[in-house]
Amino acid sequence: MFFLIAGVSPRTKIVDQTPRRCPVCGLHQAYYQRVDHYFNLFFIPLVRVKKGEPFLMCERCGKPVDEFSRNFTTDQDETGLLCRHCGNPVNRGFKYCPSCGRKI
């Protein structure tokens, strides 16, 4: 008798190591990542069966970022708050100013 253990599992790969600013938390900890699916035989990935599309994911807050959309989350609104250091507008919930990087 012979048992065969096979399947398909996802693997996340960082495509670009350059950190980008996360519009959700305001820190430079978002990286381009891609989820590829691999065929496994006895829990060893052998062949990539599906290549994923790159997306921006923040390491700090763990949220995917849609950089082409102005409305990133529904619970964070533009409040009209200004950074006391540089004077640029800041979203509610940011702990650091996205323009100057100083703590709010």
N, C-alpha and C positions, 0 to 999 in steps of 0.2 A: 504494500500500500504506500502511496506517495501523496504528500500534502503540498499544495502550492499556495503560498501566501503572496498575493499581488494586489495592487490597487493604485490609485492616483491620489497624490497629496500635494497641497500648495507649499511653496517656499517663497519667502519674501527676500528680495535682494535690493540693496541700496545701489541705485544706478549712478548717482552723482554725490560725491562726498562734500560738495560745497554747501555749507549751511545757509539757509535763507530765512528771512523774517517770517514768523508765523503771524498772520493777522488776527488770530484768535487770542493768543496769550501775549504777543508782542515781542517774543524772544527770538533770537537767531538760532533755532534748533529744528527747523523743518528741512527735510531731505527728500529728494526724488527717489521713490521706491517703486518696485514692480513686483507683482505676485505672479510667479510662473508655476505651472502644474507639471509634475513629474510622474512618470510611470515607475512604481516601486516593485521590486521583486525581493521578497524576504526583508522588507524595510530598508532596502538600499535603493536610492534614486538612480535610475538607469538612463532614461530618455525623457527629454522635455517634450510634452505633448501639447502644451498651450503656453504661448508667450503672452504675458499680461501687458496692459497699457501703463506707462509711468504716471504716477500721481505724487502729489506733495503731501507728506505726512509729518506732523510735528512729533518729535521725540518727547517733549516736555508734557504737553497736554494730551497727546495721543489721539488727536483729531485730524482727519484728512482735511486738506485745505483746497478750496476752489479759488485759485488766484485770479480767475477771470470774472468772478462775481463780486459785486460790491457788498451784498448782504451775506456775510459769512455764517452767522448764526442768528436764529430768531430771537434769542433772549438778550442779545447785546445790541442796544440801540445807540445811535449817535446822540450824546447828551449835551453837546455844546461845551463840554469841559475842555479847558485849555491847559497845556503843560505849563507849569510855573517857571520852567527853565528856558524853553525855546518858544513857547506861545502857540504851538501847533495843536489842532484838535486831537483829543484822545477819547477812545471808546470806553464806556463803563466796563469795569472788570479787568482792564489792563493794569498791570503792576509796574510796568516800565513804559516809558514813552517810546513809540516806534520810530520817532524821528531822531531824538538825541540819545536815547538809551538810558537816561537817568531814571531813578526810582520816583514814582509819582507820590 
